[in-house]
Amino acid sequence: MTERRILWVLSLLILGFALNPAMPLVRAQTTAPAPASGGDAESLRAATVLTIHGTVTAVDKAEKLVTIQVPSGQKFTLKVDNPYNLDAAQVGTGVVVRYYEAITVRKKKAGESLPALSVSGGVVTAKAGGVPGAVAEEHLKAVVSVVQVDKANGTVTIKGADGSVETVKANNPKVLSHLKAGDDLVITASRATAISLDKEPAK
């Protein structure tokens, strides 16, 4: 993932994040950008938890593919390399996908030394005897500079270390009152997607 792409994703998440009503969600819980713990007005945090329920409609063990259908009718095909998870996948089995996201934005402290961009993460799959499924995590951290704050239009323009520039609209205009051109921001985004099989009770 290029720095420009990460900058765009992070800027949208913290300043313009909004749930897509067309997504096949059964439950969504979102907290709007708010002061982080400690009441620091110059540190904001937003969190989202999405829960999607689906059903396995096809299993191709030879190709290690599992097809899942969600309530909207959309189908998704996943590559399942873990043999334990693949054996547990049966047509008609319920699937629960939980997506967690937490984003924090704060001003860079004077004298603080941080890399312009860092990415980490990994995937953990179920072991035999446990609940079939997998968890994928991704952690992004970027240092960006505020180029312009347009309070009249509710937008802020930020620039990454590679010179890429993005302008986004803030969902909460109050966020802009704490920003000014020249500020350096530390944006941290942590995401986790957990997929587990949840067999439906016998009727």
N, C-alpha and C positions, 0 to 999 in steps of 0.2 A: 504494500500500500504506500503510495507516494505521500510526501509531506503535504502537498497541495490537497490531496483527497482527505487526509486526516484533518487538516485545518478546516475544510468545508464541513466535514461530519461533526467535528467538535463544536464549531460555531453554530450550526443548526441545532444541535442537541441542547445547548445551554441557553441560547438566545431565541431560537425560533422553534423549539420542539413542540410538536402537537401530534396527538394520536390521529392516525388515519382512520376515519369512520368506516372505511371499506374493508379494513382488516377483519378476518374472521375471529374476533375475540369473544370469549365467553365472559371473561372478567378482566378489567383493567383498573389498576390503581396508580394514580400519579400524584406526586406532590409538586406544586409549582415552585419555581426558584424562590428560596427563602434564606435568611441568614443562617449560616452554619452554626453548629453548637458553639456556645460561648457568646452568641449574640453579636459577633463581629459583622458590622454592616458592610464591610468591604470583602466579605467572603460569602459566597452563595452556594447553595446545594439544592439539587433537584434529583428526585428518585422516581423510578417507574417499575412496576411489576405487572407483567402481562401473563395471563393464563389462557392457553388454547387447548381445547379438547378435540380429539380426532379419533379415527378408527382405521385400523389396518385393513386395506382392501385387496392387497396382493403381495405375495412374497416370492421372490425369485432367488432361491438359495444358491443356484449355480453362479449367478452374476452378483450375488450378495446385495440385492436391491429390495427395499421395502417401500411400498406405496401407501401413503396415508391420505385420507380424505377428511376435511374439516367441515363443520356445519354449513358453511356457505356453498359447499359443493366442489370447492377447489381441491385438486389432488397434488401431492408433492411426493417425489421419489427420492429416498435417501440411500446412500451407500453405507452398509453396515458391515464393517470388517470384523468386529468382535463376534466370534462364533457363539458365545453364550447368549448375546443379545439376539443374534440371528435365529437361533433355535427357539427362543422364547416368542418370537414374532409369529403370530398366527392370524389368519384372516378373521376379522371380527373382534380382535383384541383392541381394547381402548388404549389411546395414547394421550399423555398429558405433556404439553410443552410449556415450560415456565421460563419467562425471559425477565431478567433483572438488569436494571441499569441505574447507575448512580453517577452524577456529574457534579464536580466541585470546581468553582472558579474563585480564585483569590488573586490579590495583587502580589507581585513578586517583591520580596523584602529587599531592602537596601543591602548590598554586599552578598546577596544569596547567589550561589553558583549552581546552575542547573543545566543539563543538556537541552538543546532546543527541541529535541523530540526523543521519546523513548517508547518502545512497544514491548509488551511481554504477555505471556498467556500460555495456554495448553489445553489438552483434552484428557479427561479421566473417564474411563469406561468401567462398566460394572464387572465385578468378579463373580464367578460361579457361587451360587448360594445367596447372593444379594438381589436387590430389586433390579431387573434388567433396565439398562438405560445408560446415559452418558451425560457428562457436564463439560461444556466448553467455556473457558474464561479468556477474556481479553482485557488488557489494561493499557490505556493510552495516556501519555502525558505530553503536553506541548506548551512551550513558552511563546506567546504571541504579543505583538505590540498593537496598541490602539492607535489607529491613524486618524480617525474622525468620529465624533459623536454628533449625530443629528437628532436632537431632542424633538424638533418639530415633526419629523417624519418617523420618529421612534426607531431609528436604525443606528448601527455602529459598524464601522469599517475596521477590520483587524488585518495584520500582516504577519506571515510566518517568517521564519529565519531564512527561507529560500527566496523570499521576496514575493511570494504569492499573496494576493489580497482578496478578501471576501467581505461583502457587505450583507448583513442579515438584520432582520427586523426582530426586535425584542417583544416577546409576549407580554412581559411586564415592564412598562415604561419606567418604573421606579428603579430598575436595574441601572439605567443610563445615568441616573443622578450621581452615581458613585464613580463614574468613569470620565476620563478626559484624555485628549490626545497626548501621546507620549507615555501613557501607563503601560507597564509590562504585566501581562496576566499569565498566571499558571493555571492551565485547564487540565483537569484529571477526569478521565472517563473510565469507569469499570463496568464491564458487561459480563453476564453469565447466562448461558442458555442450557437448561436442564431438560432432557427428554427421558421420560420413563414410561414403561408399559404398565397399564392399569387394567387388568382383566375385569370385564363386566361380571357382576354377580349372576349366578344361574337363575333363570326365571322359572 
